[in-house]
Amino acid sequence: MSETPAALFRRLKGAKHFFLIAGPCVIEDEAGCLEIGRHMKKICAGLDIPYVFKASFDKANRSSSQSYRGPGFEHGLEILSKIGQNLKLPVLSDIHTEQQALAAGKVLDILQIPAFLCRQTDLLQAAASTKRIINIKKGQFLSPNDMRNVVDKMKQFGNQKLLLTERGSSFGYNNLVTDMRSIPIMQGFGCPVVFDATHSVQLPGGQGDKSGGQGEFAPVLARAAMAVGAEGLFVETHPDPTKSPSDGPNMIPLPEMNALLKRLSKIKAALK
């Protein structure tokens, strides 16, 4: 943690075009995370995009108990700490319990509240108490206006360093749809809004014992979100998504990230 939470929050909010949260869905190994983080850092430096590395130490909501969840809490935090120190990058990961929040707050620059847990008051309070930046994903089951209550909770708990992430809404079974009105609505709560391009094209449970996805549409929705005015972009990326143990079908391949970010920067520049 080379920056204070307040300084990092100001830097993200002050991004020339937008800031980026990106990395693999789940930690597979330290070397793979370093490869992705190093590649993304170089791209973002060239485009003047503030970059936050993300990877999950535990995918606690996998469809099947047989699916790979990650290296676990303690080892996962060790890897994320090394990523931050070696690459000099802020790091983000999901938390699922109050106990995890308190321990992760000593390592992570940004704590992420998963969409399914965005209304869990005790978890929100524990995350707020760390004084870190908190990225809260809007539940697939909530309207954007419902997130006002979540923001109010966090402010009551004394933490206003909040990011809100739009990641699609449930649309029947095994499908999500994104309402771009969500972005300006949530911006009205005084928080920077992030668009999660890859989870928004997920097909939850679409492959029976695991989720499917339509990764070809992730860049399409990312362009739309930038045109609407999102301050941040969340993307899961991998050198070969077909080999990712989690969420491969909706990921953007690492070799395609440079061209995508260049295009998105041009869209944001055109708005000014």
PEVEN-V771296 format. One record per pair of residues at least 24 apart in sequence whose C-alpha atoms are under 10 Angstrom apart, sorted by the first residue. I is the first residue (numbers start at 1). GAP is how many residues later the second one is. Records with the same first field share a line. If there is no record, write none. Layout:
BEGIN
I: GAP + GAP
END
This chain:
BEGIN
1: 80 + 83 + 84 + 87 + 88 + 89 + 90 + 105 + 106 + 107 + 108
2: 82 + 83 + 86 + 87 + 88 + 107
3: 85 + 86 + 87 + 106
4: 105 + 127 + 128 + 129
5: 85 + 104 + 105 + 126 + 127 + 128 + 129 + 156
6: 125 + 126 + 127 + 155
8: 42 + 44 + 82 + 101 + 102 + 124 + 125 + 153
9: 100 + 101 + 123 + 124 + 125 + 152 + 153 + 154 + 183
10: 151
11: 39
12: 37 + 38 + 39 + 40 + 151 + 180 + 219 + 220
13: 37 + 150 + 178 + 179 + 180 + 218 + 219
14: 36 + 217
15: 33 + 34 + 35 + 216 + 217
16: 31 + 32 + 33 + 34 + 215 + 249 + 252 + 253
17: 30 + 31 + 32 + 33 + 209 + 212 + 213 + 214 + 215 + 247 + 248 + 249 + 250 + 251 + 252 + 253 + 254 + 255
18: 30 + 31 + 32 + 33 + 176 + 208 + 211 + 212 + 213 + 214 + 215 + 243 + 246 + 247 + 250 + 251
19: 25 + 29 + 30 + 31 + 32 + 33 + 175 + 211 + 212 + 213 + 214 + 215
20: 24 + 29 + 30 + 31 + 32 + 33 + 34 + 174 + 175 + 211 + 212 + 213 + 214 + 215 + 241
21: 29 + 30 + 31 + 32 + 33 + 34 + 69 + 70 + 71 + 173 + 174 + 175 + 211 + 212 + 213 + 214 + 215
22: 29 + 30 + 31 + 32 + 33 + 69 + 70 + 174 + 211 + 212 + 213 + 214 + 215 + 216 + 235
23: 29 + 30 + 31 + 32 + 33 + 68 + 69 + 211 + 212 + 213 + 214 + 215 + 228 + 231
24: 29 + 30 + 31 + 32 + 211 + 212 + 213 + 214 + 215 + 217 + 220 + 221 + 222 + 223 + 224 + 227 + 228 + 230
25: 29 + 30 + 31 + 32 + 33 + 34 + 45 + 68 + 173 + 174 + 210 + 211 + 212 + 213 + 216 + 219 + 220 + 221 + 222 + 223 + 226
26: 28 + 29 + 30 + 31 + 32 + 33 + 42 + 43 + 44 + 45 + 50 + 67 + 210 + 218 + 219 + 220 + 221
27: 27 + 28 + 29 + 30 + 31 + 32 + 42 + 43 + 44 + 45 + 48 + 49 + 52 + 53 + 66 + 217 + 218 + 219
28: 27 + 28 + 29 + 40 + 41 + 42 + 43 + 48 + 216 + 217 + 218
29: 41 + 42 + 47 + 50
30: 46 + 48 + 49 + 50 + 52 + 53
31: 48 + 52
32: 206 + 207
33: 46 + 47 + 49 + 50 + 205
34: 45 + 46 + 48 + 49 + 50 + 52 + 53
35: 48 + 203 + 204
36: 201 + 202 + 203 + 218
37: 46 + 47 + 50 + 52 + 54
38: 45 + 48 + 49 + 50 + 51
39: 215 + 216 + 218 + 219
40: 197 + 214 + 215 + 217 + 218
41: 46 + 47 + 48
42: 216
43: 214 + 215 + 216 + 218 + 219
44: 213 + 214 + 217 + 218
46: 212 + 216
47: 211 + 214 + 215 + 218
48: 217
49: 183 + 212 + 216
50: 39 + 40 + 182
51: 38 + 39 + 40 + 181 + 182
52: 32 + 37 + 38 + 39 + 40 + 57 + 58 + 182
53: 27 + 30 + 31 + 34 + 36 + 37 + 38 + 39 + 40 + 56 + 57
54: 26 + 29 + 36 + 37 + 38 + 39 + 40 + 54 + 56 + 58 + 180 + 181 + 182 + 183
55: 24 + 25 + 36 + 37 + 38 + 39 + 181
56: 24 + 36 + 37 + 38 + 39 + 56
57: 36 + 37 + 38
58: 35 + 36 + 37 + 38
59: 35 + 36 + 37 + 55 + 187
60: 34 + 35 + 36 + 54
61: 35 + 53 + 55
62: 143 + 147 + 148 + 149 + 184 + 185
63: 141 + 142 + 143 + 144 + 145 + 146 + 147 + 148
64: 141 + 144 + 145 + 146 + 147
65: 144
66: 143 + 144
67: 142 + 143 + 178 + 179
68: 177 + 178
69: 176 + 177
70: 175 + 176
73: 27 + 30 + 31
74: 26 + 29 + 30
77: 26 + 27 + 29 + 30 + 31
78: 29
80: 27 + 28
81: 25 + 26 + 27 + 28
82: 25
84: 24 + 25
92: 41 + 42 + 43
93: 42
94: 41 + 42
95: 28 + 32
96: 24 + 27
97: 25 + 26 + 27 + 29 + 30
98: 24 + 25 + 26 + 27 + 28 + 29
99: 24 + 27 + 28
100: 26 + 27
101: 24 + 25 + 26 + 27 + 28 + 29
102: 24 + 25 + 26 + 27 + 28
103: 27
104: 26 + 28
105: 24 + 25 + 26 + 27 + 28
106: 24 + 26
107: 25
108: 24 + 25
109: 24 + 25
110: 24 + 25 + 51 + 52 + 53
111: 24 + 25 + 51
112: 24 + 25 + 51 + 52 + 53
113: 24 + 25 + 26 + 51 + 52
114: 24 + 25 + 51
115: 24 + 25 + 26 + 27 + 50 + 51 + 52 + 53
116: 24 + 25 + 26
118: 24 + 29 + 32
119: 27 + 28 + 30 + 31 + 34
120: 30
121: 29 + 32 + 33 + 36
124: 26 + 27 + 29 + 30 + 33 + 35
125: 28 + 29 + 30 + 31 + 32 + 33 + 34
126: 28 + 31
127: 27 + 30 + 32
128: 25 + 26 + 27 + 28 + 29 + 30 + 31 + 32 + 33 + 34
129: 25 + 28 + 29 + 30
130: 29
131: 26 + 27 + 28 + 29 + 30
132: 27 + 28 + 29 + 30
133: 26 + 27 + 28 + 29 + 30
134: 25 + 26 + 27 + 28 + 29 + 30
135: 26 + 27 + 28 + 29 + 30 + 57 + 58 + 59
136: 26 + 27 + 28 + 29 + 30 + 57 + 58
137: 26 + 27 + 28 + 29 + 30 + 31 + 56 + 57 + 58 + 59
138: 26 + 27 + 28 + 29 + 30 + 31 + 44 + 48
139: 26 + 27 + 28 + 29 + 30 + 31
140: 26 + 27 + 28 + 29 + 30 + 31 + 36 + 37 + 38 + 60
141: 27 + 28 + 29 + 30
142: 26 + 27 + 28
143: 26 + 36 + 39 + 42 + 43
144: 25 + 35 + 37 + 38 + 39 + 40 + 41 + 42 + 43
145: 37 + 40 + 41 + 43 + 44
146: 40
147: 35 + 38 + 39 + 42
148: 37 + 38 + 40 + 41 + 42
149: 40
151: 35 + 38 + 39 + 40
152: 37
160: 30 + 31
161: 30 + 31
162: 28 + 29 + 30 + 31
163: 24 + 27 + 28 + 29 + 30 + 31 + 68 + 69
164: 25 + 26 + 27 + 28 + 29 + 30 + 31 + 68
165: 26 + 27 + 28 + 29 + 30 + 31 + 65 + 67 + 68 + 69
166: 27 + 28 + 29 + 30 + 31 + 33 + 34 + 59 + 64 + 67 + 68
167: 27 + 28 + 29 + 30 + 31 + 32 + 33 + 34 + 35 + 67
168: 27 + 28 + 29 + 30 + 31 + 32 + 33 + 34
169: 31
170: 30 + 33 + 34
173: 30 + 31 + 32 + 33
174: 28 + 29 + 30 + 31 + 32 + 33 + 34 + 37 + 38 + 39
175: 25 + 26 + 27 + 28 + 29 + 30 + 31 + 36 + 37 + 38
176: 24 + 25 + 26 + 27 + 28 + 37
177: 24 + 25 + 26
178: 43 + 47
179: 46
180: 41 + 44 + 45 + 47 + 48 + 49 + 50
181: 44 + 47
182: 43 + 46
183: 42 + 43 + 45 + 46 + 47 + 48
184: 44 + 45 + 46
187: 42 + 43 + 44
191: 40
192: 38 + 39 + 40
193: 32 + 36 + 37 + 38 + 39 + 40
194: 31 + 32 + 35 + 36 + 37 + 38 + 39 + 40
195: 26 + 27 + 29 + 30 + 31 + 34 + 35 + 36 + 37 + 38 + 39 + 40
196: 25 + 26 + 29 + 36 + 37 + 38 + 39 + 40
197: 24 + 25 + 26 + 27 + 28 + 36 + 37 + 38 + 39 + 53 + 54 + 55
198: 24 + 35 + 36 + 37 + 38 + 39 + 49 + 50 + 51 + 52 + 53 + 54
199: 35 + 36 + 37 + 48 + 51 + 52
200: 50
201: 48 + 49 + 50
202: 45 + 46 + 47 + 48 + 49
203: 44 + 46 + 47
204: 43
210: 36 + 37
211: 35 + 36 + 37 + 38 + 39
212: 34 + 35 + 36 + 37 + 38
213: 34 + 35 + 36 + 37 + 38
214: 34 + 35 + 36 + 37
215: 26 + 32 + 33 + 34 + 35 + 36 + 37 + 38
216: 33 + 34 + 35 + 36
217: 33 + 35
218: 32 + 33 + 34
219: 33 + 37 + 38 + 41 + 42 + 44 + 45
220: 40
222: 38 + 39 + 42
223: 37 + 38 + 40 + 41 + 42 + 44 + 45
224: 40 + 43
225: 39 + 42 + 43
226: 38 + 39 + 40 + 41 + 42 + 43 + 45
227: 37 + 39 + 40 + 41 + 42 + 43 + 44
228: 39 + 40 + 43
229: 38 + 39 + 42
230: 38
231: 37
233: 28 + 31
END
